[in-house]
Amino acid sequence: MNQQYKSGFATLIGRPNVGKSTLMNHLIGQKIAITSNKPQTTRNRIQTVYTSEEGQIVFVDTPGIHKAKNKLGEYMVTVAERTLSEVDVILWLVEPTTFIGAGEQHIAEQLRKTKTPIILVINKIDTVKREEILKSIDAYKDICDFAEIVPCSALKGDNTEDLIKVIMKYLPYGPQFYDEDTVTDQPERQIVAELIREKALRSLNEEVPHGIAVSIDQMKARNSRLIDIDATIICERDSHKGIIIGKQGAMLKKIGSQARPEIEDMLGKKVNLKLWVKVKKDWRDSDFLIKNFGYDKKEY
């Protein structure tokens, strides 16, 4: 075993919208986790891999820990809480505030049950003055037994290199889990579906709640340079379907044209993307449908 090289698992937790996916994308240096300013964008454990000469960190991104309101919510919380005991280090992301709300208290409660080292990451420090950051550290420092507290800005990249060093400190020595060029172990289809869902969430803004899923119906290489992808956006109501399609299909075209370049970038090929919209009422409360869209309890 290499006594110089470190490798291990880190997880990012925090209330929805605190910047988990933005931070992970910044640390990895390319876009994997989708980001959106709507809560509960991340539904699956996304593993991304950071590799350097010093070591390898496998990031497990959990769905946000929150009080569940339906079956999808219960599933997301179970996954998040199970992850806490399976990793080497936990990063808890919070905003630079002195107000510790119910959501944060709920997370702190879960964290007190674990023996895994916890690093408190105070994100978005670019939005406040230095003394606010110090007040925020003061407010949080006793809520849990933190191994370290690191202020940073995921958006601007401030202090993110120090964060990597701090994470490495808590990882065991050992060989790499993945090749240098591996950035994620997620199947391509899943990333394609998530990219489409991100563009849909952003384009639709407040008009359609986040009750949408995307299923990839087919993904076939036509030749070495071109891939045909057929995908369906699933929504919960007929009225949502009309909004997603838009006047003369304008909204659906917009979603497609925003998703395509990022999918091409990821696959390194040209993409012919076709999108459809289907209504599946209350899919978030149906075990079968949740499983159908790739969120399977049995996998965890």
HUWOUR-V973206 format. One record per helix or strand of 2 or more residues. SS is the DSSP state (H for helix, E for strand). FROM is the first residue (numbers start at 0). LEN is the number of residues. If there is no record, write none. Layout:
ss,from,len
SS,FROM,LEN
SS,FROM,LEN
//
This chain:
ss,from,len
E,5,8
H,19,9
E,45,6
E,54,7
H,70,16
E,88,7
H,101,10
E,116,7
H,124,3
H,129,11
E,147,4
H,159,10
H,187,17
E,212,9
E,225,10
H,237,8
H,246,21
E,269,10
H,282,3
H,286,6
H,296,3
//
